[in-house]
Amino acid sequence: MATMRNPEIPNPNERLVKIFDSEQESEVMVVRSLLESAGIDTATTNLDAPQDILPGVGGIILQVRAEQAEEARQIIEEYRAGGETAAEEAERQSEAETPGDK
């Protein structure tokens, strides 16, 4: 029986590249949303460590397909340089590219 995959989720057999990491889940979620609004699929990996043994160790890694890595890095850099303005612009562009979806 064939299974259908969600096309928005990267295939685990594809080559994924780490483009961002943070100890703060909220920060990773902001970056993830920014990339996804630009049409870049993401995958996250948790780096959890036992907090009673290694307090403060861990975090989350954000990965994208290798062919989208450079675009993702550029979007992250623009966001860091421009803050909210870059995020809002990316969202406007995403909405302009997909008219009628909403």
C-alpha positions as CSV (number, residue, x, y, z in Angstrom):
1,M,0.0,0.0,0.0
2,A,1.5,3.3,-1.0
3,T,1.6,6.1,1.5
4,M,1.2,9.7,0.6
5,R,3.7,12.2,2.0
6,N,2.9,15.8,2.8
7,P,4.8,17.7,0.1
8,E,5.6,20.5,2.5
9,I,7.7,18.3,4.8
10,P,11.2,17.6,3.6
11,N,11.9,14.0,2.8
12,P,14.2,12.6,5.5
13,N,16.3,11.0,2.8
14,E,17.1,14.3,1.2
15,R,20.3,16.1,2.0
16,L,19.4,18.7,4.7
17,V,21.7,21.5,5.7
18,K,21.8,23.2,9.1
19,I,21.1,26.9,8.7
20,F,20.2,28.1,12.2
21,D,20.3,26.9,15.8
22,S,19.3,28.3,19.1
23,E,18.6,27.3,22.7
24,Q,15.4,29.3,22.5
25,E,12.4,27.5,20.9
26,S,10.6,30.8,20.3
27,E,13.6,32.2,18.3
28,V,13.7,29.1,16.1
29,M,9.9,29.3,15.5
30,V,10.2,32.9,14.3
31,V,13.0,32.0,11.9
32,R,11.0,28.9,10.8
33,S,7.9,30.9,10.1
34,L,10.0,33.5,8.2
35,L,11.5,30.8,5.9
36,E,8.2,29.0,5.4
37,S,6.4,32.2,4.5
38,A,9.1,32.5,1.7
39,G,8.3,29.0,0.5
40,I,11.3,27.3,2.1
41,D,10.4,24.0,3.8
42,T,12.1,23.4,7.1
43,A,12.9,20.5,9.5
44,T,13.8,20.8,13.1
45,T,15.9,18.6,15.4
46,N,15.9,18.9,19.1
47,L,19.2,18.6,21.0
48,D,17.9,17.8,24.4
49,A,20.2,16.9,27.2
50,P,19.2,15.8,30.7
51,Q,18.9,19.1,32.5
52,D,19.7,17.5,35.9
53,I,23.1,16.4,34.5
54,L,23.9,19.1,31.9
55,P,21.9,22.2,32.8
56,G,21.6,24.7,29.9
57,V,22.8,22.2,27.3
58,G,20.6,21.6,24.3
59,G,18.7,23.6,21.8
60,I,17.1,23.3,18.4
61,I,18.6,23.0,14.9
62,L,16.7,24.3,11.9
63,Q,17.5,22.5,8.6
64,V,16.5,23.1,5.0
65,R,17.1,21.3,1.7
66,A,20.6,21.8,0.4
67,E,19.4,23.5,-2.7
68,Q,17.5,26.1,-0.6
69,A,20.2,26.7,2.0
70,E,21.7,29.8,0.4
71,E,18.3,31.5,-0.1
72,A,17.4,30.6,3.5
73,R,20.7,32.1,4.9
74,Q,20.1,35.3,2.9
75,I,16.5,35.6,4.3
76,I,17.8,35.1,7.8
77,E,20.6,37.7,7.3
78,E,18.1,40.2,5.8
79,Y,15.8,39.6,8.8
80,R,18.6,40.2,11.3
81,A,19.7,43.4,9.4
82,G,16.2,44.7,9.0
83,G,14.3,43.2,11.9
84,E,10.5,43.4,11.6
85,T,10.6,45.2,8.3
86,A,12.2,42.2,6.5
87,A,9.8,39.7,8.1
88,E,6.8,41.8,7.0
89,E,8.2,42.2,3.5
90,A,8.7,38.5,3.2
91,E,5.2,37.9,4.2
92,R,3.8,40.4,1.7
93,Q,5.9,38.8,-1.0
94,S,4.6,35.3,-0.1
95,E,1.0,36.6,-0.1
96,A,1.5,38.3,-3.5
97,E,2.8,35.1,-5.0
98,T,-0.2,33.0,-3.9
99,P,-3.3,35.2,-4.6
100,G,-6.6,33.7,-3.7
101,D,-5.3,31.2,-1.1
102,K,-6.9,33.2,1.7
